[in-house]
Amino acid sequence: MIRGTRISVELILRKLSEGATEADLLDAYPHITVEGIRAAVAFAADVISEDGVLSVPPTAPAKPPR
């Protein structure tokens, strides 16, 4: 959660991955701050670096050559 809110880090990351900007997030969620958004991203980076694993959704298999 973003400190002082009920907004999850996951939500922030998901919105950013969908192309939202910091300004978009600040407009949509007036209780968060730029610092809160950046702290969420930093937290996620720390979790990934500690775990050493990043789950990436599978992509469609490449088409075989003709």
Wavefront OBJ file of the C-alpha trace (Angstrom):
o trace
v 0.000 0.000 0.000
v 1.040 3.564 -0.613
v 1.589 5.065 2.839
v -1.508 6.813 4.126
v -3.765 5.399 1.406
v -5.520 2.193 0.431
v -3.839 2.230 -2.987
v -1.658 -0.810 -3.624
v 1.811 -0.846 -5.114
v 0.483 -3.389 -7.603
v -2.164 -0.940 -8.827
v 0.427 1.792 -9.338
v 2.749 -0.536 -11.233
v -0.066 -1.922 -13.346
v -1.259 1.562 -14.309
v 2.298 2.628 -15.174
v 2.750 -0.522 -17.284
v -0.435 0.367 -19.162
v 1.058 3.745 -20.074
v -0.241 5.997 -17.312
v 2.003 8.901 -16.389
v 2.675 10.260 -12.917
v 0.316 13.117 -13.788
v -2.413 10.620 -14.769
v -2.032 8.828 -11.443
v -2.078 12.061 -9.467
v -5.287 13.091 -11.243
v -6.948 9.717 -10.732
v -5.794 9.224 -7.137
v -5.542 12.626 -5.419
v -4.391 11.089 -2.127
v -1.048 9.977 -3.555
v 2.045 12.044 -4.250
v 4.882 11.872 -6.760
v 7.060 10.641 -3.910
v 4.534 7.875 -3.192
v 4.530 6.744 -6.818
v 8.328 6.697 -6.934
v 8.488 4.871 -3.599
v 6.157 2.195 -5.016
v 8.442 1.683 -8.011
v 11.527 1.593 -5.775
v 9.830 -0.916 -3.455
v 9.005 -3.190 -6.394
v 12.603 -2.976 -7.635
v 13.864 -3.914 -4.159
v 11.509 -6.898 -3.973
v 12.617 -8.133 -7.384
v 16.313 -7.687 -6.579
v 15.942 -9.621 -3.313
v 13.911 -12.411 -4.874
v 15.991 -12.576 -8.026
v 12.977 -13.678 -10.040
v 10.771 -11.638 -12.307
v 7.677 -13.382 -13.593
v 6.982 -12.370 -17.146
v 3.825 -13.555 -18.835
v 4.512 -16.000 -21.662
v 4.392 -14.687 -25.160
v 2.786 -16.343 -28.119
v 5.126 -18.859 -29.744
v 6.893 -17.662 -32.848
v 5.437 -18.858 -36.113
v 7.560 -21.579 -37.690
v 9.417 -20.537 -40.844
v 7.791 -21.469 -44.126
l 1 2 3 4 5 6 7 8 9 10 11 12 13 14 15 16 17 18 19 20 21 22 23 24 25 26 27 28 29 30 31 32 33 34 35 36 37 38 39 40 41 42 43 44 45 46 47 48 49 50 51 52 53 54 55 56 57 58 59 60 61 62 63 64 65 66
